[in-house]
Amino acid sequence: MFKGFREFLTRGNIVELAVAFVIGTAFAAVVNSLTTSFLNPLIKVIFGGGINGGAFYIRGVRFDYGAFINQVITFLITAAAIYYLVVVPMNKVIERRRARGIEPKPEEMTDEVKLLTEIRDELARGRASR
């Protein structure tokens, strides 16, 4: 029972997608709090402080570049965390499974893939000869 469950969990892209979604959602909230609580005030202090820190006005329209900088930093931190906490470990798991012979190597073609490739090539030749 546990072996089947483990195989299900370590199978392909569904794991990467599910884990990335859950971790990404939770981590985005943490990073958003970090940028809002610490980086936004820091930007305001560096660029003039006060209520208008991190923004400028043209003809009465506010351009809030501090919020943009916060969002860029949030994106970079979240993307790096998902890459290093999800993608890199999952690639190592897949490499180990291939080394043990559990999964075929990507360059190895199964009989079905070879047959489908031949069918595709024949169909392409048939269309070209019309």
N, CA, C and O atoms as a Tinker XYZ file with bonds, in Angstrom:
   520  protein
     1  N      0.818000   -1.181000    0.000000    73     2
     2  CA     0.000000    0.000000    0.000000    64     1     3
     3  C      0.873000    1.261000    0.000000    63     2     4     5
     4  O      0.627000    2.180000   -0.782000    81     3
     5  N      1.886000    1.313000    0.866000    73     3     6
     6  CA     2.740000    2.490000    0.940000    64     5     7
     7  C      3.638000    2.608000   -0.293000    63     6     8     9
     8  O      3.979000    3.715000   -0.711000    81     7
     9  N      4.022000    1.463000   -0.877000    73     7    10
    10  CA     4.855000    1.491000   -2.070000    64     9    11
    11  C      4.099000    2.152000   -3.218000    63    10    12    13
    12  O      4.656000    2.988000   -3.929000    81    11
    13  N      2.854000    1.787000   -3.397000    73    11    14
    14  CA     2.033000    2.392000   -4.444000    64    13    15
    15  C      1.837000    3.880000   -4.217000    63    14    16    17
    16  O      1.874000    4.673000   -5.158000    81    15
    17  N      1.629000    4.250000   -2.968000    73    15    18
    18  CA     1.461000    5.669000   -2.641000    64    17    19
    19  C      2.745000    6.435000   -2.928000    63    18    20    21
    20  O      2.701000    7.543000   -3.463000    81    19
    21  N      3.886000    5.851000   -2.577000    73    19    22
    22  CA     5.172000    6.491000   -2.832000    64    21    23
    23  C      5.402000    6.651000   -4.334000    63    22    24    25
    24  O      5.877000    7.696000   -4.777000    81    23
    25  N      5.072000    5.629000   -5.118000    73    23    26
    26  CA     5.228000    5.723000   -6.566000    64    25    27
    27  C      4.326000    6.807000   -7.141000    63    26    28    29
    28  O      4.721000    7.534000   -8.052000    81    27
    29  N      3.116000    6.910000   -6.607000    73    27    30
    30  CA     2.203000    7.955000   -7.054000    64    29    31
    31  C      2.781000    9.336000   -6.771000    63    30    32    33
    32  O      2.723000   10.226000   -7.620000    81    31
    33  N      3.337000    9.510000   -5.578000    73    31    34
    34  CA     3.870000   10.813000   -5.193000    64    33    35
    35  C      5.101000   11.209000   -5.992000    63    34    36    37
    36  O      5.315000   12.392000   -6.257000    81    35
    37  N      5.911000   10.232000   -6.378000    73    35    38
    38  CA     7.152000   10.557000   -7.082000    64    37    39
    39  C      7.011000   10.467000   -8.587000    63    38    40    41
    40  O      8.011000   10.505000   -9.304000    81    39
    41  N      5.792000   10.348000   -9.076000    73    39    42
    42  CA     5.577000   10.206000  -10.511000    64    41    43
    43  C      5.471000   11.581000  -11.163000    63    42    44    45
    44  O      4.568000   12.355000  -10.845000    81    43
    45  N      6.375000   11.876000  -12.058000    73    43    46
    46  CA     6.287000   12.963000  -13.006000    64    45    47
    47  C      5.915000   14.348000  -12.526000    63    46    48    49
    48  O      6.190000   14.735000  -11.390000    81    47
    49  N      5.293000   15.074000  -13.410000    73    47    50
    50  CA     5.054000   16.502000  -13.236000    64    49    51
    51  C      3.971000   16.833000  -12.224000    63    50    52    53
    52  O      3.929000   17.960000  -11.730000    81    51
    53  N      3.100000   15.897000  -11.900000    73    51    54
    54  CA     2.020000   16.209000  -10.965000    64    53    55
    55  C      2.577000   16.590000   -9.596000    63    54    56    57
    56  O      2.026000   17.454000   -8.913000    81    55
    57  N      3.650000   15.952000   -9.207000    73    55    58
    58  CA     4.270000   16.277000   -7.918000    64    57    59
    59  C      4.854000   17.682000   -7.973000    63    58    60    61
    60  O      4.660000   18.480000   -7.056000    81    59
    61  N      5.561000   17.977000   -9.042000    73    59    62
    62  CA     6.166000   19.302000   -9.168000    64    61    63
    63  C      5.100000   20.390000   -9.151000    63    62    64    65
    64  O      5.263000   21.427000   -8.509000    81    63
    65  N      4.019000   20.142000   -9.859000    73    63    66
    66  CA     2.956000   21.140000   -9.925000    64    65    67
    67  C      2.276000   21.333000   -8.573000    63    66    68    69
    68  O      2.076000   22.469000   -8.143000    81    67
    69  N      1.922000   20.251000   -7.902000    73    67    70
    70  CA     1.222000   20.352000   -6.619000    64    69    71
    71  C      2.099000   21.001000   -5.550000    63    70    72    73
    72  O      1.651000   21.888000   -4.823000    81    71
    73  N      3.329000   20.558000   -5.462000    73    71    74
    74  CA     4.229000   21.096000   -4.447000    64    73    75
    75  C      4.545000   22.561000   -4.741000    63    74    76    77
    76  O      4.574000   23.388000   -3.830000    81    75
    77  N      4.778000   22.873000   -5.988000    73    75    78
    78  CA     5.073000   24.263000   -6.339000    64    77    79
    79  C      3.894000   25.172000   -6.009000    63    78    80    81
    80  O      4.086000   26.297000   -5.550000    81    79
    81  N      2.698000   24.697000   -6.237000    73    79    82
    82  CA     1.522000   25.513000   -5.938000    64    81    83
    83  C      1.387000   25.763000   -4.440000    63    82    84    85
    84  O      1.197000   26.900000   -4.008000    81    83
    85  N      1.486000   24.702000   -3.655000    73    83    86
    86  CA     1.307000   24.835000   -2.207000    64    85    87
    87  C      2.430000   25.669000   -1.595000    63    86    88    89
    88  O      2.175000   26.611000   -0.844000    81    87
    89  N      3.645000   25.325000   -1.913000    73    87    90
    90  CA     4.776000   26.064000   -1.352000    64    89    91
    91  C      4.785000   27.497000   -1.876000    63    90    92    93
    92  O      5.054000   28.439000   -1.131000    81    91
    93  N      4.492000   27.648000   -3.145000    73    91    94
    94  CA     4.477000   28.993000   -3.728000    64    93    95
    95  C      3.451000   29.896000   -3.076000    63    94    96    97
    96  O      3.723000   31.066000   -2.806000    81    95
    97  N      2.273000   29.354000   -2.823000    73    95    98
    98  CA     1.224000   30.148000   -2.192000    64    97    99
    99  C      1.612000   30.552000   -0.770000    63    98   100   101
   100  O      1.478000   31.714000   -0.387000    81    99
   101  N      2.088000   29.589000    0.001000    73    99   102
   102  CA     2.469000   29.880000    1.382000    64   101   103
   103  C      3.686000   30.800000    1.437000    63   102   104   105
   104  O      3.732000   31.745000    2.225000    81   103
   105  N      4.652000   30.512000    0.601000    73   103   106
   106  CA     5.879000   31.301000    0.636000    64   105   107
   107  C      5.647000   32.711000    0.107000    63   106   108   109
   108  O      6.278000   33.658000    0.577000    81   107
   109  N      4.753000   32.862000   -0.861000    73   107   110
   110  CA     4.451000   34.192000   -1.390000    64   109   111
   111  C      3.881000   35.096000   -0.302000    63   110   112   113
   112  O      4.172000   36.292000   -0.267000    81   111
   113  N      3.076000   34.529000    0.578000    73   111   114
   114  CA     2.526000   35.325000    1.679000    64   113   115
   115  C      3.640000   35.795000    2.619000    63   114   116   117
   116  O      3.627000   36.936000    3.080000    81   115
   117  N      4.594000   34.918000    2.900000    73   115   118
   118  CA     5.712000   35.283000    3.773000    64   117   119
   119  C      6.581000   36.355000    3.115000    63   118   120   121
   120  O      6.951000   37.343000    3.750000    81   119
   121  N      6.899000   36.153000    1.850000    73   119   122
   122  CA     7.746000   37.106000    1.143000    64   121   123
   123  C      7.033000   38.447000    0.990000    63   122   124   125
   124  O      7.652000   39.503000    1.122000    81   123
   125  N      5.742000   38.404000    0.713000    73   123   126
   126  CA     4.973000   39.646000    0.603000    64   125   127
   127  C      5.002000   40.418000    1.919000    63   126   128   129
   128  O      5.136000   41.642000    1.921000    81   127
   129  N      4.878000   39.712000    3.022000    73   127   130
   130  CA     4.953000   40.358000    4.328000    64   129   131
   131  C      6.343000   40.957000    4.562000    63   130   132   133
   132  O      6.469000   42.062000    5.090000    81   131
   133  N      7.372000   40.224000    4.168000    73   131   134
   134  CA     8.747000   40.719000    4.315000    64   133   135
   135  C      8.948000   42.003000    3.526000    63   134   136   137
   136  O      9.476000   42.982000    4.053000    81   135
   137  N      8.530000   42.004000    2.269000    73   135   138
   138  CA     8.756000   43.187000    1.448000    64   137   139
   139  C      7.909000   44.365000    1.913000    63   138   140   141
   140  O      8.365000   45.509000    1.887000    81   139
   141  N      6.676000   44.089000    2.339000    73   139   142
   142  CA     5.805000   45.172000    2.798000    64   141   143
   143  C      6.271000   45.737000    4.134000    63   142   144   145
   144  O      6.252000   46.952000    4.333000    81   143
   145  N      6.686000   44.871000    5.046000    73   143   146
   146  CA     7.043000   45.308000    6.395000    64   145   147
   147  C      8.450000   45.890000    6.510000    63   146   148   149
   148  O      8.685000   46.808000    7.296000    81   147
   149  N      9.384000   45.351000    5.725000    73   147   150
   150  CA    10.765000   45.778000    5.886000    64   149   151
   151  C     11.331000   46.536000    4.688000    63   150   152   153
   152  O     11.960000   47.582000    4.852000    81   151
   153  N     11.109000   46.016000    3.501000    73   151   154
   154  CA    11.730000   46.644000    2.346000    64   153   155
   155  C     11.044000   47.935000    1.927000    63   154   156   157
   156  O     11.713000   48.892000    1.539000    81   155
   157  N      9.722000   47.972000    1.999000    73   155   158
   158  CA     9.013000   49.203000    1.643000    64   157   159
   159  C      9.420000   50.368000    2.539000    63   158   160   161
   160  O      9.706000   51.445000    2.017000    81   159
   161  N      9.459000   50.206000    3.864000    73   159   162
   162  CA     9.956000   51.315000    4.699000    64   161   163
   163  C     11.407000   51.677000    4.399000    63   162   164   165
   164  O     11.778000   52.850000    4.453000    81   163
   165  N     12.231000   50.675000    4.083000    73   163   166
   166  CA    13.625000   50.954000    3.742000    64   165   167
   167  C     13.716000   51.789000    2.462000    63   166   168   169
   168  O     14.521000   52.717000    2.382000    81   167
   169  N     12.899000   51.460000    1.471000    73   167   170
   170  CA    12.879000   52.238000    0.228000    64   169   171
   171  C     12.434000   53.671000    0.517000    63   170   172   173
   172  O     12.984000   54.622000   -0.037000    81   171
   173  N     11.438000   53.817000    1.385000    73   171   174
   174  CA    10.963000   55.158000    1.728000    64   173   175
   175  C     12.040000   55.973000    2.438000    63   174   176   177
   176  O     12.171000   57.173000    2.195000    81   175
   177  N     12.808000   55.335000    3.309000    73   175   178
   178  CA    13.876000   56.036000    4.022000    64   177   179
   179  C     14.987000   56.434000    3.048000    63   178   180   181
   180  O     15.496000   57.553000    3.106000    81   179
   181  N     15.358000   55.517000    2.157000    73   179   182
   182  CA    16.448000   55.793000    1.214000    64   181   183
   183  C     16.061000   56.896000    0.227000    63   182   184   185
   184  O     16.880000   57.757000   -0.095000    81   183
   185  N     14.821000   56.871000   -0.250000    73   183   186
   186  CA    14.400000   57.823000   -1.284000    64   185   187
   187  C     13.552000   58.965000   -0.739000    63   186   188   189
   188  O     12.632000   59.421000   -1.418000    81   187
   189  N     13.835000   59.426000    0.439000    73   187   190
   190  CA    13.213000   60.640000    0.909000    64   189   191
   191  C     12.307000   60.487000    2.104000    63   190   192   193
   192  O     11.963000   61.486000    2.735000    81   191
   193  N     11.912000   59.290000    2.438000    73   191   194
   194  CA    11.108000   59.075000    3.625000    64   193   195
   195  C      9.743000   59.711000    3.566000    63   194   196   197
   196  O      9.333000   60.246000    2.536000    81   195
   197  N      9.053000   59.651000    4.663000    73   195   198
   198  CA     7.729000   60.248000    4.762000    64   197   199
   199  C      6.679000   59.499000    3.968000    63   198   200   201
   200  O      6.918000   58.390000    3.490000    81   199
   201  N      5.532000   60.103000    3.833000    73   199   202
   202  CA     4.403000   59.494000    3.139000    64   201   203
   203  C      4.701000   59.307000    1.659000    63   202   204   205
   204  O      4.283000   58.311000    1.069000    81   203
   205  N      5.417000   60.246000    1.051000    73   203   206
   206  CA     5.669000   60.192000   -0.379000    64   205   207
   207  C      6.957000   59.464000   -0.740000    63   206   208   209
   208  O      7.344000   59.454000   -1.908000    81   207
   209  N      7.623000   58.862000    0.218000    73   207   210
   210  CA     8.844000   58.125000   -0.071000    64   209   211
   211  C      8.548000   56.945000   -0.984000    63   210   212   213
   212  O      7.563000   56.234000   -0.782000    81   211
   213  N      9.396000   56.732000   -1.990000    73   211   214
   214  CA     9.193000   55.640000   -2.931000    64   213   215
   215  C      8.168000   55.970000   -3.992000    63   214   216   217
   216  O      7.660000   55.072000   -4.663000    81   215
   217  N      7.852000   57.253000   -4.157000    73   215   218
   218  CA     6.881000   57.662000   -5.171000    64   217   219
   219  C      7.214000   59.078000   -5.630000    63   218   220   221
   220  O      7.885000   59.837000   -4.930000    81   219
   221  N      6.734000   59.411000   -6.812000    73   219   222
   222  CA     6.852000   60.777000   -7.302000    64   221   223
   223  C      5.550000   61.144000   -8.010000    63   222   224   225
   224  O      4.752000   60.275000   -8.360000    81   223
   225  N      5.352000   62.434000   -8.214000    73   223   226
   226  CA     4.111000   62.935000   -8.807000    64   225   227
   227  C      4.414000   63.691000  -10.093000    63   226   228   229
   228  O      5.373000   64.458000  -10.178000    81   227
   229  N      3.577000   63.456000  -11.079000    73   227   230
   230  CA     3.612000   64.231000  -12.309000    64   229   231
   231  C      2.177000   64.670000  -12.592000    63   230   232   233
   232  O      1.295000   63.837000  -12.797000    81   231
   233  N      1.950000   65.987000  -12.602000    73   231   234
   234  CA     0.619000   66.567000  -12.807000    64   233   235
   235  C     -0.411000   65.973000  -11.851000    63   234   236   237
   236  O     -1.552000   65.723000  -12.237000    81   235
   237  N     -0.016000   65.755000  -10.638000    73   235   238
   238  CA    -0.919000   65.250000   -9.609000    64   237   239
   239  C     -1.155000   63.748000   -9.634000    63   238   240   241
   240  O     -1.935000   63.226000   -8.837000    81   239
   241  N     -0.482000   63.048000  -10.548000    73   239   242
   242  CA    -0.628000   61.589000  -10.627000    64   241   243
   243  C      0.553000   60.948000   -9.921000    63   242   244   245
   244  O      1.708000   61.273000  -10.195000    81   243
   245  N      0.247000   60.029000   -9.003000    73   243   246
   246  CA     1.285000   59.378000   -8.205000    64   245   247
   247  C      1.860000   58.175000   -8.949000    63   246   248   249
   248  O      1.117000   57.325000   -9.439000    81   247
   249  N      3.180000   58.111000   -9.027000    73   247   250
   250  CA     3.902000   56.978000   -9.584000    64   249   251
   251  C      4.641000   56.306000   -8.433000    63   250   252   253
   252  O      5.629000   56.838000   -7.928000    81   251
   253  N      4.162000   55.145000   -8.023000    73   251   254
   254  CA     4.677000   54.456000   -6.839000    64   253   255
   255  C      5.721000   53.412000   -7.252000    63   254   256   257
   256  O      5.412000   52.227000   -7.377000    81   255
   257  N      6.963000   53.873000   -7.461000    73   255   258
   258  CA     8.010000   52.936000   -7.859000    64   257   259
   259  C      8.456000   52.054000   -6.695000    63   258   260   261
   260  O      9.037000   50.993000   -6.924000    81   259
   261  N      8.203000   52.460000   -5.473000    73   259   262
   262  CA     8.543000   51.627000   -4.317000    64   261   263
   263  C      7.733000   50.343000   -4.304000    63   262   264   265
   264  O      8.263000   49.280000   -3.983000    81   263
   265  N      6.445000   50.428000   -4.652000    73   263   266
   266  CA     5.605000   49.219000   -4.719000    64   265   267
   267  C      6.084000   48.301000   -5.830000    63   266   268   269
   268  O      6.067000   47.080000   -5.675000    81   267
   269  N      6.514000   48.877000   -6.958000    73   267   270
   270  CA     7.026000   48.062000   -8.060000    64   269   271
   271  C      8.297000   47.330000   -7.645000    63   270   272   273
   272  O      8.448000   46.140000   -7.921000    81   271
   273  N      9.203000   48.031000   -6.988000    73   271   274
   274  CA    10.441000   47.398000   -6.516000    64   273   275
   275  C     10.110000   46.265000   -5.544000    63   274   276   277
   276  O     10.736000   45.206000   -5.593000    81   275
   277  N      9.128000   46.481000   -4.657000    73   275   278
   278  CA     8.702000   45.424000   -3.734000    64   277   279
   279  C      8.204000   44.201000   -4.483000    63   278   280   281
   280  O      8.551000   43.077000   -4.120000    81   279
   281  N      7.401000   44.394000   -5.515000    73   279   282
   282  CA     6.862000   43.257000   -6.256000    64   281   283
   283  C      7.948000   42.499000   -7.011000    63   282   284   285
   284  O      7.895000   41.272000   -7.099000    81   283
   285  N      8.919000   43.202000   -7.549000    73   283   286
   286  CA    10.033000   42.541000   -8.235000    64   285   287
   287  C     10.832000   41.700000   -7.247000    63   286   288   289
   288  O     11.184000   40.558000   -7.544000    81   287
   289  N     11.117000   42.253000   -6.083000    73   287   290
   290  CA    11.857000   41.506000   -5.058000    64   289   291
   291  C     11.045000   40.303000   -4.594000    63   290   292   293
   292  O     11.604000   39.222000   -4.407000    81   291
   293  N      9.743000   40.468000   -4.405000    73   291   294
   294  CA     8.874000   39.354000   -4.017000    64   293   295
   295  C      8.923000   38.240000   -5.050000    63   294   296   297
   296  O      9.047000   37.067000   -4.699000    81   295
   297  N      8.828000   38.602000   -6.311000    73   295   298
   298  CA     8.886000   37.608000   -7.377000    64   297   299
   299  C     10.220000   36.869000   -7.381000    63   298   300   301
   300  O     10.245000   35.642000   -7.472000    81   299
   301  N     11.318000   37.594000   -7.284000    73   299   302
   302  CA    12.638000   36.965000   -7.331000    64   301   303
   303  C     12.864000   36.016000   -6.165000    63   302   304   305
   304  O     13.393000   34.919000   -6.349000    81   303
   305  N     12.471000   36.426000   -4.973000    73   303   306
   306  CA    12.644000   35.561000   -3.802000    64   305   307
   307  C     11.772000   34.313000   -3.926000    63   306   308   309
   308  O     12.232000   33.208000   -3.637000    81   307
   309  N     10.519000   34.477000   -4.352000    73   307   310
   310  CA     9.613000   33.337000   -4.487000    64   309   311
   311  C     10.102000   32.377000   -5.560000    63   310   312   313
   312  O     10.107000   31.165000   -5.346000    81   311
   313  N     10.512000   32.897000   -6.706000    73   311   314
   314  CA    10.996000   32.046000   -7.788000    64   313   315
   315  C     12.253000   31.280000   -7.376000    63   314   316   317
   316  O     12.382000   30.094000   -7.679000    81   315
   317  N     13.165000   31.940000   -6.698000    73   315   318
   318  CA    14.387000   31.267000   -6.247000    64   317   319
   319  C     14.074000   30.183000   -5.233000    63   318   320   321
   320  O     14.652000   29.098000   -5.282000    81   319
   321  N     13.166000   30.469000   -4.319000    73   319   322
   322  CA    12.814000   29.468000   -3.305000    64   321   323
   323  C     12.158000   28.250000   -3.936000    63   322   324   325
   324  O     12.494000   27.121000   -3.581000    81   323
   325  N     11.242000   28.452000   -4.853000    73   323   326
   326  CA    10.589000   27.314000   -5.509000    64   325   327
   327  C     11.611000   26.518000   -6.304000    63   326   328   329
   328  O     11.579000   25.288000   -6.288000    81   327
   329  N     12.507000   27.190000   -6.992000    73   327   330
   330  CA    13.514000   26.474000   -7.762000    64   329   331
   331  C     14.408000   25.620000   -6.866000    63   330   332   333
   332  O     14.617000   24.436000   -7.131000    81   331
   333  N     14.934000   26.232000   -5.800000    73   331   334
   334  CA    15.882000   25.504000   -4.959000    64   333   335
   335  C     15.224000   24.520000   -3.997000    63   334   336   337
   336  O     15.863000   23.553000   -3.584000    81   335
   337  N     13.971000   24.740000   -3.635000    73   335   338
   338  CA    13.305000   23.839000   -2.697000    64   337   339
   339  C     12.449000   22.778000   -3.379000    63   338   340   341
   340  O     12.097000   21.782000   -2.748000    81   339
   341  N     12.106000   22.968000   -4.659000    73   339   342
   342  CA    11.243000   22.010000   -5.342000    64   341   343
   343  C     11.919000   21.400000   -6.570000    63   342   344   345
   344  O     12.043000   20.179000   -6.671000    81   343
   345  N     12.348000   22.235000   -7.486000    73   343   346
   346  CA    12.846000   21.740000   -8.767000    64   345   347
   347  C     14.155000   20.979000   -8.605000    63   346   348   349
   348  O     14.289000   19.871000   -9.124000    81   347
   349  N     15.111000   21.546000   -7.902000    73   347   350
   350  CA    16.414000   20.890000   -7.744000    64   349   351
   351  C     16.279000   19.539000   -7.025000    63   350   352   353
   352  O     16.825000   18.553000   -7.519000    81   351
   353  N     15.579000   19.446000   -5.887000    73   351   354
   354  CA    15.431000   18.134000   -5.252000    64   353   355
   355  C     14.669000   17.126000   -6.126000    63   354   356   357
   356  O     15.013000   15.944000   -6.144000    81   355
   357  N     13.653000   17.577000   -6.839000    73   355   358
   358  CA    12.897000   16.655000   -7.687000    64   357   359
   359  C     13.756000   16.136000   -8.828000    63   358   360   361
   360  O     13.646000   14.965000   -9.191000    81   359
   361  N     14.606000   16.976000   -9.402000    73   359   362
   362  CA    15.518000   16.520000  -10.445000    64   361   363
   363  C     16.492000   15.477000   -9.914000    63   362   364   365
   364  O     16.830000   14.525000  -10.617000    81   363
   365  N     16.941000   15.653000   -8.677000    73   363   366
   366  CA    17.843000   14.660000   -8.079000    64   365   367
   367  C     17.132000   13.330000   -7.851000    63   366   368   369
   368  O     17.723000   12.269000   -8.051000    81   367
   369  N     15.874000   13.380000   -7.437000    73   367   370
   370  CA    15.094000   12.148000   -7.253000    64   369   371
   371  C     14.942000   11.429000   -8.585000    63   370   372   373
   372  O     15.096000   10.210000   -8.656000    81   371
   373  N     14.645000   12.166000   -9.623000    73   371   374
   374  CA    14.476000   11.559000  -10.954000    64   373   375
   375  C     15.800000   10.965000  -11.432000    63   374   376   377
   376  O     15.813000    9.873000  -12.000000    81   375
   377  N     16.910000   11.664000  -11.211000    73   375   378
   378  CA    18.224000   11.137000  -11.594000    64   377   379
   379  C     18.530000    9.832000  -10.864000    63   378   380   381
   380  O     19.032000    8.887000  -11.472000    81   379
   381  N     18.231000    9.771000   -9.565000    73   379   382
   382  CA    18.465000    8.540000   -8.797000    64   381   383
   383  C     17.621000    7.400000   -9.319000    63   382   384   385
   384  O     18.096000    6.268000   -9.416000    81   383
   385  N     16.369000    7.682000   -9.658000    73   383   386
   386  CA    15.490000    6.639000  -10.185000    64   385   387
   387  C     15.994000    6.123000  -11.520000    63   386   388   389
   388  O     15.926000    4.924000  -11.791000    81   387
   389  N     16.500000    7.019000  -12.355000    73   387   390
   390  CA    17.052000    6.579000  -13.648000    64   389   391
   391  C     18.309000    5.750000  -13.446000    63   390   392   393
   392  O     18.529000    4.766000  -14.151000    81   391
   393  N     19.135000    6.149000  -12.480000    73   391   394
   394  CA    20.372000    5.410000  -12.215000    64   393   395
   395  C     20.076000    3.994000  -11.734000    63   394   396   397
   396  O     20.832000    3.069000  -12.033000    81   395
   397  N     18.980000    3.813000  -10.989000    73   395   398
   398  CA    18.600000    2.482000  -10.507000    64   397   399
   399  C     17.865000    1.680000  -11.575000    63   398   400   401
   400  O     17.583000    0.498000  -11.378000    81   399
   401  N     17.552000    2.311000  -12.701000    73   399   402
   402  CA    16.872000    1.606000  -13.772000    64   401   403
   403  C     15.361000    1.589000  -13.639000    63   402   404   405
   404  O     14.688000    0.832000  -14.339000    81   403
   405  N     14.823000    2.406000  -12.759000    73   403   406
   406  CA    13.374000    2.420000  -12.555000    64   405   407
   407  C     12.687000    3.120000  -13.716000    63   406   408   409
   408  O     11.622000    2.685000  -14.153000    81   407
   409  N     13.267000    4.175000  -14.213000    73   407   410
   410  CA    12.691000    4.915000  -15.337000    64   409   411
   411  C     13.649000    4.848000  -16.514000    63   410   412   413
   412  O     14.864000    4.848000  -16.312000    81   411
   413  N     13.134000    4.793000  -17.744000    73   411   414
   414  CA    14.032000    4.813000  -18.893000    64   413   415
   415  C     14.690000    6.183000  -19.040000    63   414   416   417
   416  O     14.103000    7.209000  -18.697000    81   415
   417  N     15.887000    6.180000  -19.542000    73   415   418
   418  CA    16.576000    7.444000  -19.770000    64   417   419
   419  C     15.860000    8.186000  -20.893000    63   418   420   421
   420  O     15.275000    7.556000  -21.773000    81   419
   421  N     15.899000    9.506000  -20.874000    73   419   422
   422  CA    15.152000   10.261000  -21.873000    64   421   423
   423  C     15.584000    9.974000  -23.302000    63   422   424   425
   424  O     14.759000   10.031000  -24.215000    81   423
   425  N     16.864000    9.667000  -23.518000    73   423   426
   426  CA    17.326000    9.421000  -24.872000    64   425   427
   427  C     16.968000    8.019000  -25.380000    63   426   428   429
   428  O     17.037000    7.775000  -26.584000    81   427
   429  N     16.591000    7.102000  -24.498000    73   427   430
   430  CA    16.177000    5.765000  -24.910000    64   429   431
   431  C     14.742000    5.805000  -25.406000    63   430   432   433
   432  O     13.858000    6.335000  -24.733000    81   431
   433  N     14.515000    5.239000  -26.592000    73   431   434
   434  CA    13.171000    5.220000  -27.145000    64   433   435
   435  C     12.576000    3.827000  -26.962000    63   434   436   437
   436  O     13.224000    2.824000  -27.260000    81   435
   437  N     11.363000    3.774000  -26.479000    73   435   438
   438  CA    10.675000    2.501000  -26.340000    64   437   439
   439  C     10.185000    2.053000  -27.711000    63   438   440   441
   440  O     10.204000    2.827000  -28.668000    81   439
   441  N      9.748000    0.801000  -27.802000    73   439   442
   442  CA     9.252000    0.274000  -29.067000    64   441   443
   443  C      8.048000    1.070000  -29.569000    63   442   444   445
   444  O      7.911000    1.312000  -30.768000    81   443
   445  N      7.184000    1.474000  -28.645000    73   443   446
   446  CA     6.011000    2.240000  -29.043000    64   445   447
   447  C      6.394000    3.582000  -29.652000    63   446   448   449
   448  O      5.815000    4.012000  -30.650000    81   447
   449  N      7.374000    4.236000  -29.043000    73   447   450
   450  CA     7.808000    5.531000  -29.545000    64   449   451
   451  C      8.467000    5.369000  -30.912000    63   450   452   453
   452  O      8.252000    6.192000  -31.802000    81   451
   453  N      9.261000    4.325000  -31.087000    73   451   454
   454  CA     9.884000    4.069000  -32.390000    64   453   455
   455  C      8.819000    3.843000  -33.460000    63   454   456   457
   456  O      8.914000    4.390000  -34.559000    81   455
   457  N      7.804000    3.034000  -33.139000    73   455   458
   458  CA     6.734000    2.751000  -34.078000    64   457   459
   459  C      5.961000    4.021000  -34.429000    63   458   460   461
   460  O      5.678000    4.274000  -35.600000    81   459
   461  N      5.626000    4.807000  -33.432000    73   459   462
   462  CA     4.914000    6.054000  -33.687000    64   461   463
   463  C      5.754000    7.017000  -34.526000    63   462   464   465
   464  O      5.217000    7.735000  -35.368000    81   463
   465  N      7.054000    7.034000  -34.301000    73   463   466
   466  CA     7.941000    7.883000  -35.093000    64   465   467
   467  C      7.955000    7.437000  -36.543000    63   466   468   469
   468  O      7.916000    8.267000  -37.451000    81   467
   469  N      8.011000    6.128000  -36.767000    73   467   470
   470  CA     7.976000    5.612000  -38.137000    64   469   471
   471  C      6.656000    5.951000  -38.824000    63   470   472   473
   472  O      6.647000    6.333000  -39.994000    81   471
   473  N      5.544000    5.815000  -38.106000    73   471   474
   474  CA     4.229000    6.151000  -38.665000    64   473   475
   475  C      4.174000    7.635000  -39.022000    63   474   476   477
   476  O      3.687000    8.005000  -40.091000    81   475
   477  N      4.667000    8.469000  -38.137000    73   475   478
   478  CA     4.687000    9.915000  -38.400000    64   477   479
   479  C      5.500000   10.234000  -39.645000    63   478   480   481
   480  O      5.081000   11.033000  -40.483000    81   479
   481  N      6.666000    9.604000  -39.763000    73   479   482
   482  CA     7.524000    9.860000  -40.917000    64   481   483
   483  C      6.865000    9.402000  -42.216000    63   482   484   485
   484  O      6.951000   10.089000  -43.234000    81   483
   485  N      6.209000    8.244000  -42.182000    73   483   486
   486  CA     5.512000    7.736000  -43.376000    64   485   487
   487  C      4.371000    8.670000  -43.771000    63   486   488   489
   488  O      4.185000    8.961000  -44.952000    81   487
   489  N      3.611000    9.137000  -42.789000    73   487   490
   490  CA     2.529000   10.067000  -43.088000    64   489   491
   491  C      3.063000   11.366000  -43.686000    63   490   492   493
   492  O      2.466000   11.920000  -44.609000    81   491
   493  N      4.175000   11.844000  -43.164000    73   491   494
   494  CA     4.788000   13.064000  -43.695000    64   493   495
   495  C      5.253000   12.851000  -45.122000    63   494   496   497
   496  O      5.092000   13.741000  -45.958000    81   495
   497  N      5.825000   11.697000  -45.424000    73   495   498
   498  CA     6.258000   11.401000  -46.799000    64   497   499
   499  C      5.063000   11.315000  -47.730000    63   498   500   501
   500  O      5.118000   11.789000  -48.865000    81   499
   501  N      3.983000   10.710000  -47.252000    73   499   502
   502  CA     2.774000   10.572000  -48.063000    64   501   503
   503  C      2.168000   11.917000  -48.404000    63   502   504   505
   504  O      1.692000   12.106000  -49.524000    81   503
   505  N      2.171000   12.847000  -47.485000    73   503   506
   506  CA     1.637000   14.193000  -47.746000    64   505   507
   507  C      2.523000   14.959000  -48.702000    63   506   508   509
   508  O      2.040000   15.724000  -49.536000    81   507
   509  N      3.830000   14.749000  -48.578000    73   507   510
   510  CA     4.775000   15.477000  -49.425000    64   509   511
   511  C      4.682000   15.007000  -50.871000    63   510   512   513
   512  O      4.937000   15.789000  -51.787000    81   511
   513  N      4.322000   13.744000  -51.094000    73   511   514
   514  CA     4.280000   13.218000  -52.451000    64   513   515
   515  C      2.998000   13.573000  -53.202000    63   514   516   517
   516  O      2.927000   13.343000  -54.410000    81   515
   517  N      1.985000   14.122000  -52.536000    73   515   518
   518  CA     0.726000   14.477000  -53.201000    64   517   519
   519  C      0.864000   15.644000  -54.114000    63   518   520
   520  O     -0.112000   16.057000  -54.741000    81   519
